Amino acid sequence: VNGAAGDINVGHHARASITGSGGSKRTFAEAMRLGRILAGEVLKASETAGETGDCEVGFAARKVTISLDPIPSFSEFEAAALRWEERVKELEASGASYGEIQEAIVLAKWAREMSVRRASGNLDSSVSVEVAAFTVGGCDFVTLPGEFFHELGLAIKRARSPRKVFILGYSNDNIGYVPISPAYDEGGYEVEESYRYYGLPSRLARGGGEVIVEVLLDLLKTMR
């Protein structure tokens, strides 16, 4: 399972995907090198794994509602749509990279869609997700419905120590990047921009990730 990897990269900034500026860290050759390292670790684990006897299995799930930041007005969405539509023309005229042009196109469509939904009152101020936790013998498994920052996964592991904890990211839903609260003071793509690519009208409110962590820990306590 892939864990909480929302703020983990392998040597390049997130925007390198858009601008094509990742250099040697953003190539198929680098992906193959890293993939072989990972495959080697998997092979070693499979060859050294031991057997266990009968073990108890537990499962629990719960719906959680996470608030969004205040949603922009209709006029704000309209103004954003016009800016991005104009930006598309400027980038095309200047011969910008494919990624930069596509980014502007996507954001123009997002802003236009949000303005239509805002006018019709069809925008929610929160998102609802299902989180689940299950145990198999001495191991815990938890689901995270998006790209959670790694510190949130570590918080669960610390709280459940010495039990082994496995984090299942992108499970049951994908509400986008879910930062830790201090990251809201730092900003960056994951905090300030990424929510648009997941069809949200505004970003997740500060503290949403910590709320989900507490719910998952509570679920685990009900089983063991």
Contacts in CASP RR format, 6 or more apart in sequence:
PFRMAT RR
TARGET T0000
AUTHOR 0000-0000-0000
METHOD contacts of the structure
MODEL  1
VNGAAGDINVGHHARASITGSGGSKRTFAEAMRLGRILAGEVLKASETAG
ETGDCEVGFAARKVTISLDPIPSFSEFEAAALRWEERVKELEASGASYGE
IQEAIVLAKWAREMSVRRASGNLDSSVSVEVAAFTVGGCDFVTLPGEFFH
ELGLAIKRARSPRKVFILGYSNDNIGYVPISPAYDEGGYEVEESYRYYGL
PSRLARGGGEVIVEVLLDLLKTMR
1 141 0 8 1.000
1 166 0 8 1.000
1 167 0 8 1.000
1 168 0 8 1.000
1 169 0 8 1.000
2 167 0 8 1.000
2 168 0 8 1.000
2 169 0 8 1.000
2 170 0 8 1.000
3 144 0 8 1.000
3 150 0 8 1.000
3 153 0 8 1.000
3 166 0 8 1.000
3 167 0 8 1.000
3 168 0 8 1.000
3 169 0 8 1.000
4 144 0 8 1.000
4 148 0 8 1.000
4 149 0 8 1.000
4 150 0 8 1.000
4 151 0 8 1.000
4 152 0 8 1.000
4 153 0 8 1.000
4 154 0 8 1.000
4 167 0 8 1.000
4 169 0 8 1.000
5 147 0 8 1.000
5 148 0 8 1.000
5 150 0 8 1.000
5 169 0 8 1.000
6 147 0 8 1.000
6 148 0 8 1.000
6 149 0 8 1.000
6 150 0 8 1.000
6 177 0 8 1.000
6 178 0 8 1.000
6 190 0 8 1.000
7 149 0 8 1.000
7 150 0 8 1.000
7 177 0 8 1.000
7 179 0 8 1.000
7 183 0 8 1.000
7 190 0 8 1.000
8 150 0 8 1.000
10 25 0 8 1.000
10 30 0 8 1.000
10 34 0 8 1.000
11 25 0 8 1.000
12 22 0 8 1.000
12 23 0 8 1.000
12 25 0 8 1.000
12 26 0 8 1.000
13 22 0 8 1.000
13 189 0 8 1.000
14 189 0 8 1.000
14 190 0 8 1.000
15 21 0 8 1.000
15 189 0 8 1.000
16 22 0 8 1.000
16 23 0 8 1.000
16 25 0 8 1.000
16 26 0 8 1.000
17 26 0 8 1.000
18 97 0 8 1.000
18 99 0 8 1.000
18 100 0 8 1.000
18 102 0 8 1.000
18 103 0 8 1.000
19 97 0 8 1.000
19 99 0 8 1.000
19 100 0 8 1.000
20 26 0 8 1.000
20 97 0 8 1.000
20 99 0 8 1.000
24 30 0 8 1.000
52 137 0 8 1.000
55 136 0 8 1.000
55 137 0 8 1.000
55 138 0 8 1.000
56 135 0 8 1.000
56 137 0 8 1.000
57 134 0 8 1.000
57 135 0 8 1.000
57 136 0 8 1.000
57 137 0 8 1.000
58 134 0 8 1.000
58 135 0 8 1.000
58 136 0 8 1.000
58 223 0 8 1.000
59 132 0 8 1.000
59 133 0 8 1.000
59 134 0 8 1.000
59 135 0 8 1.000
59 223 0 8 1.000
60 132 0 8 1.000
60 133 0 8 1.000
60 134 0 8 1.000
60 219 0 8 1.000
60 220 0 8 1.000
60 222 0 8 1.000
60 223 0 8 1.000
61 130 0 8 1.000
61 131 0 8 1.000
61 132 0 8 1.000
61 133 0 8 1.000
61 219 0 8 1.000
62 130 0 8 1.000
62 131 0 8 1.000
62 132 0 8 1.000
62 215 0 8 1.000
62 219 0 8 1.000
63 128 0 8 1.000
63 129 0 8 1.000
63 130 0 8 1.000
64 128 0 8 1.000
64 129 0 8 1.000
64 130 0 8 1.000
64 131 0 8 1.000
64 211 0 8 1.000
64 212 0 8 1.000
64 215 0 8 1.000
65 126 0 8 1.000
65 127 0 8 1.000
65 128 0 8 1.000
66 126 0 8 1.000
66 127 0 8 1.000
66 128 0 8 1.000
66 129 0 8 1.000
66 175 0 8 1.000
66 204 0 8 1.000
66 205 0 8 1.000
66 208 0 8 1.000
66 209 0 8 1.000
66 211 0 8 1.000
66 212 0 8 1.000
67 125 0 8 1.000
67 126 0 8 1.000
67 204 0 8 1.000
67 205 0 8 1.000
67 208 0 8 1.000
68 124 0 8 1.000
68 125 0 8 1.000
68 126 0 8 1.000
68 127 0 8 1.000
68 200 0 8 1.000
68 201 0 8 1.000
68 202 0 8 1.000
68 203 0 8 1.000
68 204 0 8 1.000
68 205 0 8 1.000
69 202 0 8 1.000
69 203 0 8 1.000
69 204 0 8 1.000
69 205 0 8 1.000
70 125 0 8 1.000
70 202 0 8 1.000
71 118 0 8 1.000
71 123 0 8 1.000
71 125 0 8 1.000
71 201 0 8 1.000
71 202 0 8 1.000
72 80 0 8 1.000
72 114 0 8 1.000
72 118 0 8 1.000
72 201 0 8 1.000
72 202 0 8 1.000
73 118 0 8 1.000
74 115 0 8 1.000
74 118 0 8 1.000
74 119 0 8 1.000
77 111 0 8 1.000
77 112 0 8 1.000
77 114 0 8 1.000
77 115 0 8 1.000
77 118 0 8 1.000
78 111 0 8 1.000
78 115 0 8 1.000
80 107 0 8 1.000
80 111 0 8 1.000
81 108 0 8 1.000
81 111 0 8 1.000
81 112 0 8 1.000
81 115 0 8 1.000
84 104 0 8 1.000
84 107 0 8 1.000
84 108 0 8 1.000
84 111 0 8 1.000
85 108 0 8 1.000
87 104 0 8 1.000
87 108 0 8 1.000
88 101 0 8 1.000
88 104 0 8 1.000
88 105 0 8 1.000
88 108 0 8 1.000
91 100 0 8 1.000
91 101 0 8 1.000
91 104 0 8 1.000
92 101 0 8 1.000
106 196 0 8 1.000
106 197 0 8 1.000
107 196 0 8 1.000
110 196 0 8 1.000
110 197 0 8 1.000
110 199 0 8 1.000
114 123 0 8 1.000
114 201 0 8 1.000
117 123 0 8 1.000
117 201 0 8 1.000
118 201 0 8 1.000
123 201 0 8 1.000
127 175 0 8 1.000
127 200 0 8 1.000
127 204 0 8 1.000
129 145 0 8 1.000
129 172 0 8 1.000
129 173 0 8 1.000
129 175 0 8 1.000
129 212 0 8 1.000
130 145 0 8 1.000
130 172 0 8 1.000
130 173 0 8 1.000
131 142 0 8 1.000
131 143 0 8 1.000
131 144 0 8 1.000
131 145 0 8 1.000
131 172 0 8 1.000
131 212 0 8 1.000
131 215 0 8 1.000
131 216 0 8 1.000
131 219 0 8 1.000
132 142 0 8 1.000
132 143 0 8 1.000
132 171 0 8 1.000
132 172 0 8 1.000
132 219 0 8 1.000
133 140 0 8 1.000
133 141 0 8 1.000
133 142 0 8 1.000
133 143 0 8 1.000
133 216 0 8 1.000
133 219 0 8 1.000
133 220 0 8 1.000
133 223 0 8 1.000
134 140 0 8 1.000
134 141 0 8 1.000
134 223 0 8 1.000
135 141 0 8 1.000
135 220 0 8 1.000
135 223 0 8 1.000
135 224 0 8 1.000
138 163 0 8 1.000
138 164 0 8 1.000
139 163 0 8 1.000
139 164 0 8 1.000
139 165 0 8 1.000
139 166 0 8 1.000
140 156 0 8 1.000
140 160 0 8 1.000
140 163 0 8 1.000
140 164 0 8 1.000
140 165 0 8 1.000
140 166 0 8 1.000
140 220 0 8 1.000
141 165 0 8 1.000
141 166 0 8 1.000
141 168 0 8 1.000
142 156 0 8 1.000
142 165 0 8 1.000
142 166 0 8 1.000
142 167 0 8 1.000
142 168 0 8 1.000
142 216 0 8 1.000
142 219 0 8 1.000
142 220 0 8 1.000
143 168 0 8 1.000
143 169 0 8 1.000
143 171 0 8 1.000
143 172 0 8 1.000
144 152 0 8 1.000
144 153 0 8 1.000
144 167 0 8 1.000
144 168 0 8 1.000
144 169 0 8 1.000
144 170 0 8 1.000
144 171 0 8 1.000
144 178 0 8 1.000
144 212 0 8 1.000
145 169 0 8 1.000
145 170 0 8 1.000
145 171 0 8 1.000
145 172 0 8 1.000
145 173 0 8 1.000
145 174 0 8 1.000
145 175 0 8 1.000
145 212 0 8 1.000
146 169 0 8 1.000
146 170 0 8 1.000
146 171 0 8 1.000
146 173 0 8 1.000
146 174 0 8 1.000
146 175 0 8 1.000
146 176 0 8 1.000
146 177 0 8 1.000
146 178 0 8 1.000
147 169 0 8 1.000
147 170 0 8 1.000
147 174 0 8 1.000
147 176 0 8 1.000
147 177 0 8 1.000
147 178 0 8 1.000
147 190 0 8 1.000
148 167 0 8 1.000
148 169 0 8 1.000
148 177 0 8 1.000
148 178 0 8 1.000
148 209 0 8 1.000
148 212 0 8 1.000
149 177 0 8 1.000
149 178 0 8 1.000
149 179 0 8 1.000
149 180 0 8 1.000
149 183 0 8 1.000
149 190 0 8 1.000
151 180 0 8 1.000
152 178 0 8 1.000
152 180 0 8 1.000
152 209 0 8 1.000
152 210 0 8 1.000
152 212 0 8 1.000
152 213 0 8 1.000
153 165 0 8 1.000
153 167 0 8 1.000
153 213 0 8 1.000
155 210 0 8 1.000
155 213 0 8 1.000
156 165 0 8 1.000
156 167 0 8 1.000
156 213 0 8 1.000
156 216 0 8 1.000
156 217 0 8 1.000
157 165 0 8 1.000
157 167 0 8 1.000
159 217 0 8 1.000
160 217 0 8 1.000
160 220 0 8 1.000
174 198 0 8 1.000
175 198 0 8 1.000
175 200 0 8 1.000
175 204 0 8 1.000
176 194 0 8 1.000
176 195 0 8 1.000
176 197 0 8 1.000
176 198 0 8 1.000
176 200 0 8 1.000
177 190 0 8 1.000
177 191 0 8 1.000
177 194 0 8 1.000
177 195 0 8 1.000
178 204 0 8 1.000
178 208 0 8 1.000
178 209 0 8 1.000
178 212 0 8 1.000
179 190 0 8 1.000
179 191 0 8 1.000
179 204 0 8 1.000
179 209 0 8 1.000
180 209 0 8 1.000
180 210 0 8 1.000
181 206 0 8 1.000
181 207 0 8 1.000
181 210 0 8 1.000
183 190 0 8 1.000
183 191 0 8 1.000
184 191 0 8 1.000
184 206 0 8 1.000
191 203 0 8 1.000
192 203 0 8 1.000
195 202 0 8 1.000
195 203 0 8 1.000
195 204 0 8 1.000
END
